[in-house]
């Protein structure tokens, strides 16, 4: 592993600050609007994966979203009834975990696949993150990182999920991006596929890091939601 003079985040060694949660980069699945501090997005209540800038966009998108939404919701219900864990809410917790750590998970996937150096990797590989469930009183510490793996994108076999990823990729590339990064979060038999639409590498200021797994474990295991990666630009180095 390379030696770094700075940790991967400016607040790496400070206490968790839940009030400073970083929501990460999100776009409306209907109109493509980028989330800002003035426009807060909401997740679809059925699948807890698709996000919208308004109720109007959610209503317009429903006819095309209905199939994948109902499919995902049925999988959630089935996974909950067949859970290998004593807590029947494991699926709900996993989706909340993915939403909470979307910025960190997207950053980890970008680093794991080395997309700054080899953007084409986004088309062949995905990051699989195995979690261990903990019955912790703090809802932000119910999962810890068990292991991480680089897997082929063919790991995903669900036709509806694959079709949804392809739709996102087409939209991303039409906008000049390199494609959709796939992060798979898994705990036992329950999993969540997290697609991240990426800008061209020239527009992504994240520094390349090979200590991403250590950083991922540090923030997840300590219940942190305030991850701010190092970004180097022509104007200097900043975090966020």
Secondary structure, 3 states (H helix, E strand, C coil): CCCCCCCCECCCCCCCCHHHCCCCCCECCCCCCECCCCCCCEECCCCCCCEECCHHHHHHHHHHHHHHHHHHHHHHHHHHHCCCCCCCCHHHHHHHHHHHCHHHHHHHHHHHCCCCCCHHHHHCEEEEEEEEECCCCCHHHCEEEEEEEEEEHHHCCCHHHHHHHHHHHHHHHHCCCCEEEEEEEEECCEEEEEEEEECCHHHCCECCCCCHHHHHHHHHHCCCCCCCEEEEECCEEEEC
